[in-house]
Amino acid sequence: MRRVLPLLLALFGVAAIWGSHEIARPLATPASVPAPPWVALLGPLRPLVAELFRLRFESRRGDEGALGQLDDAWTVLALTPRRAADFVHFGWYFVFDATRLVRSATEREACVRAGFEILEKGREMQPRSARIACAQALALDQLARHSPERLKRLALPAGETPRGRALALFEEAVALAAPDDPELDFMKMERALCAEGVLGDPASPDALRERARAALQR
């Protein structure tokens, strides 16, 4: 008991410190991110535990079992759902980095699907985030250009193509970004590149071409 008491006091102190921090306060509405049941019991310790899972995730980067890191990624996102950068970081990791670590096409497909699910969940949790919208658009556009086969089973809105969806997300990102956002010019440039790619693709439908021409004029 003598050994346990200092540990309990230390945890209580950490909880008190984090509890005074705005990011550690309970969310107004529960986070709808997949997570183990015990996450809801952590209270003000959420950010501290999130960092532990983040460290474990980063320590396993480069391992062949990339899909085994998915649970850690979702746990971090459930613990700190207000951090848009985390959705971008983990989403891009599974879409691009993890696909180079797995051996089978089935695993690569699962990694890409997991990455886009993370990005989509980020947009659901933070619909005003220009960075998440831009990250999802960039991922779609890059794969449409260089690895279109990885997008075959990706869920898209009815009648939408990957490049069409990317263009719509770039438009959304530019509209959401503040006028003084340091990344606004980058978003506009990527929107223009996406639009030019649409116009240069003979398979682009006429309606999408019209959208691309309109985007280049903005």
Secondary structure, DSSP 4 states (H G I P E B T S, - for coil): -TTHHHHHHHHHHHHHHHHTSGGGSPPSS---S---GGGGG-GGGHHHHHHHHHHHHHHTTT-S-GGGGHHHHHHHHHH-TT-HHHHHHHHHIIIIIGGGT--SHHHHHHHHHHHHHHHHHHHHH-TT-HHHHHHHHHHHHHHHHH-GGGGTT----TT--HHHHHHHHHHHHHHHS-TT-TTHHHHHHHHHHHHHHHHH-TT--HHHHHHHHHHHT-
